Amino acid sequence: MRAVHGMLPRMSVAALKLMTADEFLEWSLHQEDRYELVDGRPVLMTGARQSHDDVVVNLLEHLSRRLRGKPCRPRTADVAARMMKGNVRRPDVTIDCGPRRPDSAESHGPTVFFEVLSPSTRRVDLVRKANEYRTLPGLKHFVLIEPDTVLVQVWSLSPEGEWSDPVELEALADEIDLTSIGVRLPLAEVYEGVIG
């Protein structure tokens, strides 16, 4: 970034000090780009390929239809999710079952997270985010989706409060079972127009 009139641009100034989640959420409302907060520092999110975006759009469309009239609703990555240790993440799709707060920049009852994997975020999504997500009270499922081949991993929280090992789904006839919100989502719909 280029300095303006001898001053650092706004992003550089923000990056000089560690931010709290509250400071970050307020700051992020005034940014053109999308960021996550990791260890107190804003991290720019990368763009996505069309296959990634197609999967996200499919998720939003089919989840919206299934959740219509119910208290839960899908959210895009524009709505943030606050983690237990102060990080702020932006899952590709969140099912938010909390109260609707139109002026809020974060979900208030995240119940399901979907991450569509990409080369630049694969390692973070598979390891760091997966570990963070398992500590979030109220989260019941998180789903990792490969956009270029039929492969979905689903973690679910048991009624006893234990996270399952991931269930791997590899056929378009398979369904993502989101028991906690009463939704079954066929992989054929997730990958509609992308694969097959």
Salt bridges, closest charged atoms under 4 A:
ASP22 OD1 - ARG82 NH2 2.88
GLU23 OE1 - LYS17 NZ 3.34
GLU26 OE2 - HIS30 NE2 3.01
GLU36 OE1 - ARG89 NH1 2.92
GLU36 OE2 - LYS129 NZ 3.17
ASP39 OD1 - ARG128 NH2 2.76
ASP78 OD1 - ARG34 NH2 2.70
ASP92 OD2 - HIS52 NE2 3.53
ASP96 OD2 - ARG75 NE 3.72
GLU106 OE2 - ARG82 NH2 2.77
GLU115 OE2 - LYS129 NZ 3.44
ASP125 OD1 - LYS129 NZ 3.38
GLU132 OE2 - ARG89 NH2 2.90
GLU132 OE2 - ARG128 NE 3.36
GLU146 OE2 - ARG122 NH1 2.67
ASP148 OD2 - ARG49 NH2 2.57
GLU175 OE1 - ARG184 NE 2.68
ASP177 OD2 - ARG184 NH1 3.11
GLU189 OE1 - HIS62 ND1 3.24
GLU189 OE1 - ARG65 NH2 3.64
GLU189 OE1 - ARG66 NH1 2.70
GLU192 OE1 - HIS62 NE2 2.82
